[in-house]
């Protein structure tokens, strides 16, 4: 089952790979990506931040490019393509190696069901961790705990430790997956194996929290205070209104897949799955929207937080709803429609990120030969979105297009950075100086 849909999905990844190369500057000269590339090039090796070791998978191509001395545009393009290559490889491992077309299609839906802005904001470790988790499930699907060899268990242990270091949000995807398969009558994964996966993950997570805790991940939980400050006005939050609006223009597959799954569970009288999937979906949505209730949070970051919802929708749709569509010989048409609409939506989303590059090119035209700090009010903040990455972005953009490095900072309070323009022996970013030597 699903073999035809699986091979159709291969074309989706080819299209996404083409888009990743077409818009490689939009995807790499942007905030975290620009920061990572700067350090990869400067240090000639991997840039691992907050102990998220899984990032090494995506940095292999640019690191190799730096070692070989290829041009900067090639390094940028390879970094952009590397993310799609990772997802495509995970898809092929599940489908072509383990012959689990169902888990491969889950990965496909997570990649394309409602992704738009996050195609351009690419370093989402929660997203990447959930993809890796699907490979683990595909590897153990259909096996009894006692039939898994000692070597395989050691490999699974190492993989789960790496996944635990990806991102705190991965825990929501893991819990959902484990409970979902526990509730399955014809479970795809043995319950003892599920217990082993969960125990290993939480043991590794505890080790991370004790020995590898970072201030950044602690501060990221600061939004939880809004459950108190916004009480009881949760319904009318701007984040809820924006989400509902986006369900009409970008996230339209969310309500379609959610309600089709709910209807299936009601018709089959599977109340346990109905309540579990529904409550988990709305609880997570509330967690995100209440933690980030206002207009200040950019679209791409909100979508980044919504990405686990792709997994919450994909698992019941692929394992429960799609078999019904398969019997009616329309499952592959549903996959084709999701792929086609996804690629169109991703292409349409590039305009905001191309506009950022064009604005930065205009600033380079004016200040490209100077070392300058620009007050944020003198630029289009809405187009630039966040500002902390601008020193890295201008450096990469000017060097890749003009073969001349520009040192430009856009900051809310440029008066605090007085004296930087006279710095002759180093590059200054918002919080640090890198000596040219």
C-alpha positions in Angstrom: 0.0 0.0 0.0 1.1 3.6 -0.7 3.8 2.6 -3.1 2.4 4.8 -5.9 2.0 7.8 -3.5 5.5 7.2 -2.3 7.0 7.5 -5.7 4.9 10.6 -6.4 6.5 12.1 -3.3 9.9 11.8 -4.8 9.0 14.5 -7.4 7.9 16.8 -4.5 11.5 16.6 -3.1 13.0 17.3 -6.5 10.8 20.4 -6.8 11.7 21.5 -3.3 15.4 21.0 -4.2 15.0 23.2 -7.3 13.3 25.9 -5.2 16.0 25.7 -2.6 18.6 26.4 -5.3 16.5 29.1 -7.0 16.1 31.0 -3.7 19.3 30.0 -2.0 20.1 33.6 -1.0 16.7 34.2 0.5 17.2 31.0 2.5 20.8 31.5 3.7 21.3 35.3 4.0 18.8 35.5 6.8 19.3 35.6 10.6 20.5 32.3 12.0 21.6 30.9 8.6 23.8 33.9 8.0 25.2 33.6 11.5 26.0 29.9 11.0 27.6 30.5 7.6 29.8 33.3 9.0 31.2 31.0 11.6 31.5 28.0 9.3 33.6 30.1 6.9 35.6 32.0 9.6 36.5 28.9 11.6 36.6 26.4 8.7 34.4 23.9 10.6 31.0 23.2 12.0 29.0 25.8 13.9 27.1 24.0 16.7 25.1 26.3 19.0 23.3 25.3 22.3 24.6 21.8 22.0 22.2 21.0 19.1 24.5 18.5 17.4 22.0 17.6 14.8 22.9 20.8 13.0 26.1 19.1 11.7 24.0 17.1 9.2 23.0 20.4 7.4 26.4 22.0 7.6 28.3 19.2 5.9 28.1 20.7 2.4 29.2 24.2 3.3 32.1 22.8 5.5 33.3 20.7 2.6 33.0 23.7 0.3 35.1 25.8 2.7 37.7 23.0 2.9 37.8 22.8 -0.9 38.0 26.6 -1.3 34.9 26.9 -3.6 33.3 30.3 -4.2 31.0 31.9 -1.6 27.8 31.6 -3.8 28.5 27.8 -4.1 28.8 27.5 -0.4 25.5 29.4 0.1 23.7 27.3 -2.4 25.1 24.1 -0.9 23.9 25.1 2.6 20.4 25.8 1.2 20.2 22.6 -0.7 21.6 20.6 2.3 18.3 20.9 4.2 16.2 19.5 1.4 18.8 16.7 0.9 18.5 15.8 4.5 14.7 15.5 4.3 14.8 13.7 1.0 17.4 11.2 2.4 15.1 10.6 5.4 12.2 10.0 3.0 14.2 7.5 0.9 15.5 5.7 4.0 12.0 5.1 5.3 10.5 4.2 1.9 13.3 2.5 -0.1 15.5 1.1 2.7 12.9 0.1 5.3 10.0 -0.2 2.9 7.8 1.8 5.2 6.0 4.0 2.7 3.6 5.1 5.5 6.4 6.7 7.6 7.9 8.2 4.4 4.6 9.9 3.6 4.4 11.2 7.1 7.8 12.9 6.5 6.5 14.3 3.2 3.4 15.8 4.8 5.4 17.3 7.7 7.6 18.9 5.0 4.9 20.3 2.8 1.4 20.3 4.4 1.4 23.9 5.4 5.0 25.0 5.2 5.5 28.4 3.5 7.6 31.0 5.5 9.6 28.3 7.2 10.9 27.2 3.8 13.0 30.4 4.0 13.6 30.3 7.7 15.4 26.9 7.5 17.2 26.1 10.7 14.3 24.6 12.7 15.7 21.9 15.0 12.3 20.9 16.2 11.3 20.1 12.6 14.6 18.3 11.9 14.3 16.2 15.1 10.8 15.0 14.3 12.0 13.9 10.8 14.8 11.9 12.5 12.2 10.4 14.9 10.2 9.1 11.9 13.3 7.3 10.7 13.6 5.6 14.1 10.0 4.5 14.0 10.4 3.2 10.4 13.5 1.2 11.5 11.7 -0.6 14.3 8.2 -0.9 12.7 6.9 -4.4 12.7 9.7 -5.7 14.9 9.4 -7.2 18.4 11.7 -5.8 21.1 13.4 -9.2 21.5 14.1 -9.5 17.8 16.1 -6.3 17.6 19.8 -7.1 17.8 22.2 -5.7 20.4 24.0 -3.6 17.7 20.7 -2.2 16.4 19.7 -1.2 20.0 23.1 0.6 20.4 22.6 2.5 17.2 19.0 3.4 18.3 20.3 4.6 21.6 22.9 6.9 20.0 20.2 8.3 17.6 17.8 9.0 20.3 20.4 10.8 22.3 21.1 13.0 19.3 17.4 13.6 18.8 17.1 14.6 22.5 19.7 17.4 21.8 17.8 18.8 18.8 15.2 21.1 20.3 12.9 21.2 23.4 9.8 21.1 21.1 10.7 17.6 19.9 9.3 16.3 23.1 5.8 17.1 21.9 6.3 15.2 18.7 7.7 12.2 20.6 4.9 12.0 23.2 2.3 12.4 20.5 3.8 9.6 18.4 4.2 7.2 21.3 0.7 7.6 22.5 -0.8 7.5 19.0 0.8 4.1 18.3 -0.2 2.9 21.7 -3.8 3.6 20.8 -3.5 1.8 17.4 -5.3 -1.5 17.3 -2.9 -2.8 14.7 0.0 -0.9 16.1 2.9 -0.3 13.6 5.4 -0.3 16.5 5.7 -2.9 19.3 4.7 -1.4 22.7 7.9 -2.5 24.3 9.9 -0.8 21.6 7.8 2.4 22.2 8.6 2.2 25.9 12.3 1.8 25.1 12.3 4.8 22.7 10.5 7.0 25.3 12.7 6.0 28.2 15.9 6.5 26.2 14.7 9.9 25.0 13.7 11.2 28.4 16.9 9.9 30.0 19.0 11.7 27.4 16.8 14.8 27.8 17.4 14.7 31.6 21.1 14.4 31.0 21.0 17.4 28.7 19.0 19.6 31.2 21.4 18.7 34.0 24.8 18.9 32.2 24.2 20.9 29.0 21.6 23.5 30.0 21.9 26.9 28.2 20.5 30.3 29.2 18.9 30.6 25.8 16.6 27.6 26.2 15.7 28.7 29.6 14.7 32.2 28.4 12.7 30.6 25.5 10.2 29.4 28.1 9.6 33.0 29.2 6.4 33.1 27.1 4.7 30.8 29.6 4.1 33.7 31.9 1.4 34.9 29.4 -0.9 32.1 30.7 -1.1 34.3 33.8 -0.8 37.8 32.3 -3.4 37.1 29.6 -5.9 35.3 31.8 -8.8 34.9 31.1 -8.7 36.7 27.7 -7.2 33.8 25.7 -9.8 33.7 22.9 -9.4 37.2 21.5 -5.6 37.2 21.3 -4.0 38.6 18.1 -2.2 35.3 17.6 -5.5 33.4 17.4 -6.9 35.8 14.9 -3.7 35.6 12.8 -3.8 31.8 12.9 -7.4 31.7 11.8 -6.7 34.1 8.9 -3.7 32.0 7.9 -5.9 28.9 7.8 -7.7 30.6 4.9 -4.7 31.7 2.9 -1.7 29.5 3.9 -2.6 26.8 6.4 -5.8 25.6 4.6 -4.7 22.0 4.8 -4.7 22.2 8.6 -8.5 22.4 9.0 -9.1 20.1 6.0 -6.9 17.3 7.4 -8.0 17.8 11.0 -11.7 17.6 10.2 -11.4 14.7 7.8 -9.6 12.8 10.5 -12.1 13.8 13.1 -15.0 12.7 10.9 -13.3 9.3 10.3 -12.9 8.7 14.0 -16.5 9.7 14.7 -17.7 7.3 12.0 -15.6 4.4 13.2 -16.5 5.2 16.8 -12.8 5.4 17.8 -13.4 7.8 20.6 -10.0 7.4 22.2 -8.1 8.6 19.1 -10.7 11.3 18.5 -10.3 12.9 21.9 -6.5 12.3 22.1 -5.8 13.8 18.6 -8.2 16.7 19.1 -7.2 17.7 22.6 -3.5 17.4 21.8 -3.9 19.6 18.7 -5.8 22.4 20.5 -3.6 22.2 23.6 -0.4 22.7 21.6 -2.0 25.4 19.6 -3.0 27.2 22.8 0.5 26.8 24.2 2.0 28.5 21.1 -0.6 31.3 20.7 -0.8 32.2 24.4 3.0 32.1 24.8 3.4 34.5 21.7 0.1 36.5 21.7 1.1 39.8 20.0 2.0 41.3 16.7 5.7 41.5 17.5 6.4 37.8 16.8 7.2 37.5 13.0 5.2 35.2 10.8 8.1 32.9 10.1 8.8 32.3 13.8 5.1 31.6 14.5 5.1 29.1 11.7 8.3 27.6 13.0 6.5 27.0 16.3 3.5 25.5 14.5 5.6 22.9 12.7 5.0 20.0 15.2 1.3 20.3 14.2 2.3 18.9 10.9 3.2 15.7 12.6 0.1 15.7 14.8 -2.0 15.9 11.6 0.1 13.6 9.4 0.2 10.5 11.6 -3.6 10.0 11.9 -4.1 11.0 8.3 -1.6 8.6 6.8 -2.2 5.7 9.1 -6.0 5.9 9.4 -7.6 8.1 6.8 -5.4 7.4 3.7 -6.1 3.7 3.7 -9.8 4.5 3.1 -8.8 6.8 0.2 -6.5 4.1 -1.0 -9.4 1.6 -1.3 -11.3 4.2 -3.4 -8.1 4.6 -5.5 -7.9 8.3 -4.8 -5.1 8.4 -2.2 -2.5 9.3 -4.7 -4.7 12.2 -6.0 -4.8 13.6 -2.5 -1.0 13.4 -2.2 -0.7 15.1 -5.6 -3.0 17.9 -4.6 -1.1 18.5 -1.3 2.2 18.5 -3.2 1.0 20.9 -6.0 -0.6 23.4 -3.6 2.5 23.2 -1.3 5.0 24.0 -4.0 2.8 26.9 -5.3 2.5 28.2 -1.7 6.2 27.9 -1.1 7.1 29.7 -4.3 4.6 32.5 -3.5 6.1 33.0 -0.1 9.5 34.0 -1.5 8.4 37.6 -2.2 8.8 38.7 1.4 12.3 37.3 1.6 13.3 38.6 -1.9 12.1 42.0 -0.7 14.5 41.8 2.3 17.4 41.1 -0.1 16.5 43.9 -2.4 16.2 46.4 0.5 19.7 45.3 1.7 21.0 45.7 -1.8 19.7 49.2 -1.8 21.4 49.9 1.5 24.6 48.5 0.1 24.4 50.8 -2.9 24.3 53.7 -0.4 26.7 52.6 2.3 28.6 49.6 0.8 32.0 51.4 0.9 31.6 52.6 4.5 31.7 51.1 8.0 28.4 52.3 9.3 25.8 51.9 12.0 22.2 52.7 10.8 19.3 53.6 13.1 16.5 51.1 12.7 13.9 53.9 12.2 15.7 54.9 9.0 14.9 51.6 7.3 11.8 49.6 6.6 11.5 47.5 9.8 8.6 45.6 8.5 10.5 44.3 5.5 13.7 43.5 7.4 11.8 41.8 10.2 14.5 41.1 12.8 17.7 43.2 12.9 20.3 41.2 14.9 21.5 39.3 11.9 22.1 42.3 9.6 25.9 42.5 10.1 26.3 38.9 8.9 23.7 39.3 6.1 25.4 42.4 4.7 28.8 40.8 4.9 27.6 37.6 3.0 25.5 39.5 0.5 28.2 42.1 -0.4 30.9 39.5 -0.7 28.9 37.1 -2.8 27.5 39.7 -5.2 30.2 42.4 -5.2 33.3 40.6 -4.1 33.8 43.4 -1.5 32.9 42.9 2.2 30.6 45.5 3.7 30.4 46.3 7.5 26.9 47.5 8.1 24.9 47.3 11.3 21.2 48.2 11.7 20.3 48.7 15.3 17.6 50.1 17.5 20.1 52.1 19.6 23.1 53.0 17.4 24.3 55.5 20.0 25.4 52.5 22.1 27.6 51.5 19.3 29.4 54.8 18.9 33.1 54.4 17.9 32.6 51.3 15.9 32.9 53.1 12.6 36.4 54.0 13.5 37.4 50.4 14.2 40.1 49.7 11.7 41.3 46.2 12.6 38.1 44.2 13.0 34.5 43.5 12.1 31.9 44.5 14.7 28.5 42.8 15.0 25.9 43.9 17.5 27.5 42.3 20.5 31.0 41.2 19.5 34.2 42.3 17.6 36.1 39.9 15.4 39.6 41.0 14.6 40.6 40.7 11.0 43.6 38.7 12.0 
